[in-house]
Amino acid sequence: MTDDRLSKEEINALFQEAAAGKEEDVVHFHEVEKEALSELFSVAIGSLTTTLSSVFMQDVFVSNITMQILPEDRFQQEVSLPYVEAAIRYEGAAAGETIMMVNPPDAQDMADIWQVAKGDDGNGSVDKSLTAVMTGMMDSIHKGLSMASGSSFSGSFTNLQVVSESANSVLVEKGTEPIYMDITFELSIGSIVQTVVHHVVPATVAKQISELLVSAEDLQAAEQQETQKAKEQEAELQQSNHSEQVNEEKEPVTFDSRVKEPEPNIQNVQFTNFSQEDHPYGEQRNLNMLLDIPLQVTVELGRTKRIVKDILELSHGSILELDKLAGEPVDILINSKLIAKGEVVVIDENFGVRVTDILSAAERLSKLR
């Protein structure tokens, strides 16, 4: 009779093979891919301002767009339960299940505003209204992704639910990989909704998108640069350890009554190399993504503040005095951010504005981020 029991060495080998296989399954993103994805989604989500303003019939602002690549356990720490989860399946240039998340009270307010804007007076189904809102948001994002990347993105709404336990999330039930791309942004709708929205994309879907943005040549160059950087950091660490060992050697004891002043630590000045190799790969391509995205342009004549009594007394023919002087330049805002000043002109039957003072192109681009 043979002994089928595994030895300790064989068991350890099996565990090592399983761990190695698990590491190989984890999707890895290089910095150049993260930069390209962050730029793409910043542009696509930024276009929500115009779309949602017309949907809600309110001033809508999107700000503080951020992107992180997170393992599942870290992602669960980033979000607060419960939350409303809308599941949207990506189709076209990238395929896979994704979700949009918002906290329940804000989701209720968004549904209420949508119903009023559509003339339902709050009599419609909240789930139906919220589904329409989430679907509209994702349609706008997909259009932005398509315009910015030059590839076709679309999607289909699959589910809406309130998640009180992370295990009930669509991403967990579908068995997606334990790495997510989490895009968050602050959404303001009038004076009613001030919330943070999460758009969560599994790493395999994000990888499909990054392959559309980063060429094989750029990716190979990025890998070489990261490898070289790792070698330099290792060399610096070894040099630092060697220096510490030398400093720890005991100096001979002397009976000089004078206190020995510590010798200054003098190092050679190192200047940062701003060569072409240090620039992010694909930077020009990412910049080109911005050129076809629609932005909301607002010309602000002026502002004023009034008490409630004054507002209630307004009627036809009432005049409000603004904080601008006659002839003073008006403000030109892009997505609610001041980028220029100008003077009002008349073009045929329409009003226009002639730019008299404007930020530089670099400053304008920074304002749009």
Buried (B, 14 or more C-beta within 10 A) or exposed (E): EEEEEEEEEEEEEEEEEEEEEEEEEEBEBBEBBBBBBBBBBBBBBBBBBBBBBEBBBBBBBBEEBEBBBBEBEBBBEEBEEBBBBBBBBBBEBBEBBBBBBBBEEBBBBBBBBBBBBBEBEEEBEBEBBBBBBBBBBBBBBBBBBBBBBBBEBBBEBEBBBEBEEBEBBBBBEEEBBBBBBBBBBBBBBBEEBEBBBBBBBBBBBBBBBBBBBBBEEBBEBBEEBEEEEEEEEEEEEEEEEEEEEEEEEEEEEEEEEEEEEEEEEEEEEEEEEEEEEEEBBBEEBBEEBBEEBEEBEEBEEEEEEEEEEEEEEEEEEEEEEEEBEEEEBBBBBBBBBEBBBBEEEEEEEEEEBEEEEEBEEEEBEEBBE
